[in-house]
């Protein structure tokens, strides 16, 4: 399948899916009219806080839960009422569930023999598939070891290989990195993305970790309280959040109240803190005089000497050392406070002491209009 065709083919389509536990009229609502399209050969992430419905949605794609209303289409075929074993999907869970008395190769072979998609293979084909999968996750030399002889990261690779062995059309990953330490989790992010690209299988990944979502995904769906808040590429989600929840959940941001002063060539200008003019990202759905909430990321603000022309006067209230960055809390003349993040550097003259006066500059187009 060529790249263009792959991008145009939908692997999973969620159509008006609603999930209510218990009585459909009075029971708790887990999902509210979800509509999503996930493309073939895409690394797609469902991102949101605990209880937002992301795992419920993943379990419905897997067949472990059934929607109260709506359709789940897999390559155009409605599978909403099918049991898990009749769906060409597989799942990697948080807990790897490897059989402790079996070797790694035996774990993979048993999983393949037990899976409907693997029942058409003979013993020689299963052995060859096991070798292929172990090579894919770089675990060939551990084939004869037991799970207890492996690290957490190695066990995670085995669980991934076992899930990929039946060649599912879609692989579902339910926070599979949550049990790993930070360094290993970061390394496995890169491996997962590489494996997804090599296999061409659509990955649907569930996480509450914004960094995981931003670094691994082709596209992200941000969920909150059973609803999809925004769908887009990582850079779209981060740089152009649609509403206050997305802006606040993805990274850090400053919320600023502004009034539209003019619209010129698709660019809106605002009177921000202390009346300071702010150019926002291109937008066409605001009117002059409207009061809006803007999101400005801390790294889009820059501290400069107090006398700098066009800079907004501010006072340094706090400095936090973050290793690679320095984070400042600054106060403005109207009493508002903003967070500024700057790269850490050796030049002490570029640092600002707590209590000192400084100037504040905004990157052009740094303000994003929130549609709440």
DAJONOR-V687919 format. One record per residue. RES is the residue in one small letter. SS is DSSP state (@ for helix, = for strand, . for the rest). PHI is phi as a letter, one per 40 degrees, with the letter a starting at -180 (NA if undefined). PSI is psi in degrees with one decimal (NA if undefined). Layout:
res=RES ss=SS phi=PHI psi=PSI
res=RES ss=SS phi=PHI psi=PSI
This chain:
res=x ss=. phi=NA psi=126.0
res=x ss=. phi=c psi=165.4
res=x ss=@ phi=c psi=-40.2
res=x ss=@ phi=c psi=-45.9
res=x ss=@ phi=c psi=-39.1
res=x ss=@ phi=d psi=-43.4
res=x ss=@ phi=c psi=-28.0
res=x ss=@ phi=c psi=-12.2
res=x ss=. phi=c psi=132.0
res=x ss== phi=c psi=124.9
res=x ss== phi=c psi=-50.3
res=x ss== phi=b psi=133.3
res=x ss== phi=b psi=123.3
res=x ss== phi=b psi=121.5
res=x ss== phi=b psi=108.8
res=x ss== phi=f psi=45.3
res=x ss== phi=c psi=129.9
res=x ss== phi=b psi=139.2
res=x ss== phi=b psi=120.2
res=x ss== phi=b psi=131.7
res=x ss=. phi=c psi=135.1
res=x ss=. phi=g psi=-139.8
res=x ss=. phi=c psi=124.0
res=x ss=. phi=d psi=-22.0
res=x ss=. phi=c psi=-29.9
res=x ss=. phi=b psi=-10.3
res=x ss=. phi=c psi=164.8
res=x ss=. phi=c psi=135.0
res=x ss== phi=c psi=119.7
res=x ss== phi=c psi=-36.2
res=x ss== phi=b psi=139.6
res=x ss== phi=b psi=101.3
res=x ss== phi=f psi=61.8
res=x ss== phi=c psi=131.0
res=x ss== phi=b psi=120.4
res=x ss== phi=a psi=143.5
res=x ss== phi=b psi=124.9
res=x ss== phi=b psi=124.5
res=x ss== phi=c psi=157.1
res=x ss=. phi=c psi=139.2
res=x ss=. phi=g psi=37.5
res=x ss=. phi=b psi=143.0
res=x ss== phi=c psi=101.2
res=x ss== phi=b psi=132.6
res=x ss== phi=b psi=134.1
res=x ss== phi=c psi=113.5
res=x ss== phi=b psi=136.7
res=x ss=. phi=i psi=169.8
res=x ss=. phi=c psi=169.5
res=x ss=. phi=d psi=137.2
res=x ss=. phi=g psi=7.2
res=x ss=. phi=c psi=-14.1
res=x ss=. phi=h psi=0.0
res=x ss=@ phi=c psi=-41.2
res=x ss=@ phi=c psi=-35.6
res=x ss=@ phi=d psi=-43.2
res=x ss=@ phi=c psi=-42.7
res=x ss=@ phi=c psi=-42.5
res=x ss=@ phi=c psi=-28.8
res=x ss=@ phi=c psi=-35.9
res=x ss=@ phi=c psi=-36.4
res=x ss=@ phi=c psi=-25.8
res=x ss=. phi=h psi=6.7
res=x ss=. phi=c psi=-17.4
res=x ss=. phi=b psi=155.1
res=x ss=. phi=b psi=140.8
res=x ss=. phi=c psi=146.7
res=x ss=. phi=c psi=-37.9
res=x ss== phi=a psi=158.1
res=x ss== phi=h psi=178.7
res=x ss== phi=b psi=147.5
res=x ss== phi=b psi=113.1
res=x ss== phi=b psi=130.3
res=x ss== phi=b psi=109.9
res=x ss=. phi=f psi=45.3
res=x ss=. phi=g psi=-6.1
res=x ss== phi=b psi=128.4
res=x ss== phi=c psi=119.5
res=x ss=. phi=b psi=12.5
res=x ss=. phi=d psi=-31.0
res=x ss=. phi=b psi=3.0
res=x ss=. phi=c psi=144.5
res=x ss=. phi=c psi=162.9
res=x ss=@ phi=d psi=-40.6
res=x ss=@ phi=c psi=-9.0
res=x ss=@ phi=b psi=12.9
res=x ss=. phi=b psi=132.3
res=x ss=. phi=c psi=52.8
res=x ss== phi=b psi=161.4
res=x ss== phi=a psi=160.2
res=x ss== phi=b psi=138.8
res=x ss== phi=b psi=119.7
res=x ss=. phi=c psi=172.5
res=x ss=. phi=c psi=-40.1
res=x ss=. phi=b psi=128.3
res=x ss=. phi=c psi=-25.2
res=x ss=. phi=f psi=45.8
res=x ss=. phi=c psi=143.2
res=x ss=. phi=c psi=118.7
res=x ss=. phi=c psi=-25.5
res=x ss=. phi=c psi=-5.0
res=x ss=. phi=b psi=152.5
res=x ss== phi=c psi=171.3
res=x ss=@ phi=c psi=-44.5
res=x ss=@ phi=c psi=-39.8
res=x ss=@ phi=c psi=-36.0
res=x ss=@ phi=d psi=-44.7
res=x ss=@ phi=c psi=-44.2
res=x ss=@ phi=c psi=-43.7
res=x ss=@ phi=c psi=-42.8
res=x ss=@ phi=c psi=-38.0
res=x ss=@ phi=c psi=-43.1
res=x ss=@ phi=c psi=-31.5
res=x ss=@ phi=c psi=-15.7
res=x ss=. phi=c psi=135.7
res=x ss=@ phi=d psi=-35.0
res=x ss=@ phi=c psi=-14.4
res=x ss=@ phi=b psi=-7.4
res=x ss=. phi=c psi=-15.7
res=x ss=. phi=c psi=-5.2
res=x ss=. phi=c psi=143.8
res=x ss=. phi=c psi=178.7
res=x ss=@ phi=c psi=-40.5
res=x ss=@ phi=c psi=-39.6
res=x ss=@ phi=c psi=-36.9
res=x ss=@ phi=c psi=-43.4
res=x ss=@ phi=c psi=-40.1
res=x ss=@ phi=c psi=-40.7
res=x ss=@ phi=c psi=-39.6
res=x ss=@ phi=c psi=-44.3
res=x ss=@ phi=c psi=-42.9
res=x ss=@ phi=c psi=-45.1
res=x ss=@ phi=c psi=-39.3
res=x ss=@ phi=c psi=-36.4
res=x ss=@ phi=c psi=-37.7
res=x ss=@ phi=c psi=-38.8
res=x ss=. phi=b psi=12.9
res=x ss=. phi=f psi=48.3
res=x ss=. phi=b psi=20.5
res=x ss=@ phi=d psi=-41.5
res=x ss=@ phi=c psi=-4.3
res=x ss=@ phi=b psi=11.3
res=x ss=. phi=d psi=-35.2
res=x ss=. phi=c psi=7.6
res=x ss=. phi=c psi=159.7
res=x ss== phi=c psi=156.5
res=x ss=@ phi=d psi=-37.0
res=x ss=@ phi=c psi=-17.5
res=x ss=@ phi=c psi=5.2
res=x ss=. phi=b psi=155.1
res=x ss=. phi=c psi=171.6
res=x ss=@ phi=c psi=-40.5
res=x ss=@ phi=c psi=-38.3
res=x ss=@ phi=c psi=-39.7
res=x ss=@ phi=c psi=-36.6
res=x ss=@ phi=c psi=-39.5
res=x ss=@ phi=c psi=-40.4
res=x ss=@ phi=c psi=-44.6
res=x ss=@ phi=c psi=-38.4
res=x ss=@ phi=c psi=-44.4
res=x ss=@ phi=c psi=-41.9
res=x ss=@ phi=c psi=-40.2
res=x ss=@ phi=c psi=-30.7
res=x ss=@ phi=c psi=-20.2
res=x ss=@ phi=d psi=-39.8
res=x ss=. phi=c psi=3.0
res=x ss=. phi=f psi=59.3
res=x ss=. phi=c psi=155.6
res=x ss=. phi=c psi=-31.6
res=x ss== phi=b psi=135.1
res=x ss== phi=b psi=127.4
res=x ss== phi=b psi=131.5
res=x ss== phi=b psi=111.0
res=x ss== phi=c psi=88.6
res=x ss=. phi=f psi=53.6
res=x ss=. phi=c psi=-13.2
res=x ss=. phi=b psi=1.2
res=x ss=. phi=c psi=-24.8
res=x ss=. phi=c psi=-2.6
res=x ss=. phi=c psi=154.2
res=x ss=. phi=c psi=169.1
res=x ss=@ phi=d psi=-49.8
res=x ss=@ phi=c psi=-44.7
res=x ss=@ phi=c psi=-37.0
res=x ss=@ phi=c psi=-41.5
res=x ss=@ phi=c psi=-40.8
res=x ss=@ phi=c psi=-39.8
res=x ss=@ phi=c psi=-26.8
res=x ss=@ phi=d psi=-46.6
res=x ss=@ phi=c psi=-41.6
res=x ss=@ phi=c psi=-42.9
res=x ss=@ phi=c psi=-43.8
res=x ss=@ phi=c psi=-40.6
res=x ss=@ phi=c psi=-43.9
res=x ss=@ phi=c psi=-39.9
res=x ss=@ phi=c psi=-41.9
res=x ss=@ phi=c psi=-38.6
res=x ss=@ phi=c psi=-42.6
res=x ss=@ phi=c psi=-27.5
res=x ss=. phi=g psi=10.8
res=x ss=. phi=c psi=141.2
res=x ss== phi=c psi=124.2
res=x ss== phi=b psi=130.2
res=x ss== phi=b psi=114.0
res=x ss== phi=b psi=131.1
res=x ss== phi=b psi=131.2
res=x ss== phi=a psi=158.3
res=x ss=. phi=b psi=1.4
res=x ss=. phi=c psi=112.6
res=x ss=@ phi=c psi=-37.8
res=x ss=@ phi=c psi=-41.7
res=x ss=@ phi=d psi=-47.1
res=x ss=@ phi=c psi=-44.4
res=x ss=@ phi=c psi=-37.7
res=x ss=@ phi=c psi=-21.8
res=x ss=@ phi=b psi=-25.8
res=x ss=. phi=c psi=147.4
res=x ss=. phi=c psi=-44.0
res=x ss== phi=a psi=158.9
res=x ss== phi=b psi=139.7
res=x ss== phi=b psi=120.0
res=x ss== phi=c psi=124.3
res=x ss== phi=b psi=149.3
res=x ss== phi=a psi=130.0
res=x ss=. phi=f psi=43.7
res=x ss=. phi=g psi=10.1
res=x ss== phi=b psi=148.8
res=x ss== phi=c psi=121.2
res=x ss== phi=c psi=-35.4
res=x ss== phi=a psi=145.1
res=x ss== phi=b psi=133.0
res=x ss== phi=i psi=177.8
res=x ss=. phi=c psi=156.3
res=x ss=@ phi=d psi=-43.7
res=x ss=@ phi=c psi=-32.5
res=x ss=@ phi=c psi=-44.2
res=x ss=@ phi=c psi=-42.5
res=x ss=@ phi=c psi=-47.3
res=x ss=@ phi=c psi=-28.2
res=x ss=. phi=b psi=62.6
res=x ss=. phi=c psi=142.1
res=x ss=. phi=c psi=-36.2
res=x ss=. phi=a psi=179.3
res=x ss=@ phi=c psi=-39.1
res=x ss=@ phi=c psi=-48.7
res=x ss=@ phi=c psi=-44.7
res=x ss=@ phi=c psi=-39.0
res=x ss=@ phi=c psi=-35.1
res=x ss=@ phi=c psi=-36.0
res=x ss=. phi=c psi=100.3
res=x ss=. phi=g psi=-160.5
res=x ss=. phi=b psi=152.8
res=x ss=. phi=a psi=165.0
res=x ss== phi=b psi=130.0
res=x ss== phi=c psi=124.8
res=x ss== phi=b psi=132.2
res=x ss== phi=c psi=131.3
res=x ss== phi=b psi=158.6
res=x ss== phi=b psi=130.7
res=x ss== phi=c psi=122.6
res=x ss== phi=b psi=-32.5
res=x ss== phi=a psi=158.0
res=x ss== phi=b psi=122.0
res=x ss== phi=b psi=120.1
res=x ss=. phi=f psi=43.5
res=x ss=. phi=g psi=1.6
res=x ss== phi=b psi=126.9
res=x ss== phi=c psi=139.4
res=x ss== phi=b psi=145.1
res=x ss== phi=b psi=152.4
res=x ss== phi=c psi=111.0
res=x ss=. phi=c psi=-141.4
res=x ss=@ phi=d psi=133.8
res=x ss=@ phi=f psi=27.6
res=x ss=@ phi=g psi=8.3
res=x ss=. phi=c psi=132.2
res=x ss== phi=c psi=133.3
res=x ss== phi=b psi=124.0
res=x ss== phi=c psi=124.6
res=x ss== phi=c psi=170.8
res=x ss=. phi=c psi=156.8
res=x ss=. phi=d psi=129.6
res=x ss=. phi=a psi=147.2
res=x ss=. phi=b psi=1.6
res=x ss=. phi=b psi=30.3
res=x ss=. phi=b psi=155.2
res=x ss=. phi=b psi=151.1
res=x ss=. phi=d psi=133.0
res=x ss=. phi=g psi=-12.8
res=x ss=. phi=c psi=143.7
res=x ss== phi=c psi=126.1
res=x ss== phi=b psi=165.4
res=x ss== phi=b psi=132.2
res=x ss== phi=b psi=149.1
res=x ss== phi=b psi=128.0
res=x ss== phi=b psi=118.8
res=x ss=. phi=c psi=144.8
res=x ss=@ phi=d psi=-32.0
res=x ss=@ phi=c psi=-7.0
res=x ss=@ phi=c psi=1.5
res=x ss== phi=b psi=146.0
res=x ss== phi=b psi=131.0
res=x ss== phi=c psi=134.6
res=x ss== phi=b psi=165.9
res=x ss=. phi=d psi=147.7
res=x ss=. phi=d psi=-31.7
res=x ss=. phi=c psi=3.9
res=x ss=. phi=c psi=133.4
res=x ss=. phi=c psi=140.1
res=x ss=. phi=g psi=1.4
res=x ss=. phi=c psi=147.5
res=x ss== phi=c psi=120.2
res=x ss== phi=c psi=139.2
res=x ss== phi=a psi=166.6
res=x ss== phi=b psi=135.4
res=x ss== phi=c psi=117.8
res=x ss== phi=c psi=-30.7
res=x ss== phi=a psi=152.6
res=x ss== phi=b psi=130.2
res=x ss== phi=b psi=126.9
res=x ss== phi=c psi=122.0
res=x ss=. phi=b psi=14.9
res=x ss=. phi=g psi=-89.5
res=x ss=. phi=c psi=-22.8
res=x ss== phi=b psi=161.9
res=x ss== phi=b psi=133.4
res=x ss== phi=b psi=128.5
res=x ss== phi=b psi=143.0
res=x ss== phi=b psi=124.8
res=x ss== phi=b psi=150.6
res=x ss== phi=b psi=147.0
res=x ss== phi=b psi=171.5
res=x ss=. phi=c psi=-24.8
res=x ss=. phi=c psi=6.1
res=x ss=. phi=g psi=-9.8
res=x ss=. phi=c psi=153.7
res=x ss== phi=b psi=140.9
res=x ss== phi=b psi=155.5
res=x ss== phi=b psi=132.2
res=x ss== phi=b psi=133.5
res=x ss== phi=b psi=128.2
res=x ss== phi=b psi=151.1
res=x ss== phi=c psi=140.6
res=x ss=. phi=c psi=141.8
res=x ss=. phi=a psi=160.4
res=x ss=. phi=c psi=-32.6
res=x ss=. phi=c psi=104.1
res=x ss=@ phi=c psi=-22.9
res=x ss=@ phi=c psi=-17.0
res=x ss=@ phi=c psi=2.5
res=x ss=. phi=c psi=154.7
res=x ss=. phi=b psi=129.9
res=x ss=. phi=c psi=149.4
res=x ss=. phi=c psi=132.4
res=x ss=. phi=g psi=-12.2
res=x ss=. phi=c psi=162.6
res=x ss== phi=c psi=147.5
res=x ss== phi=a psi=175.1
res=x ss== phi=b psi=153.9
res=x ss== phi=b psi=125.9
res=x ss== phi=b psi=144.3
res=x ss== phi=b psi=134.6
res=x ss=. phi=d psi=143.3
res=x ss=. phi=c psi=130.0
res=x ss=. phi=g psi=17.5
res=x ss=. phi=c psi=-23.1
res=x ss== phi=c psi=128.8
res=x ss== phi=b psi=127.4
res=x ss== phi=c psi=128.7
res=x ss=. phi=c psi=136.8
res=x ss=. phi=b psi=61.7
res=x ss=. phi=c psi=NA
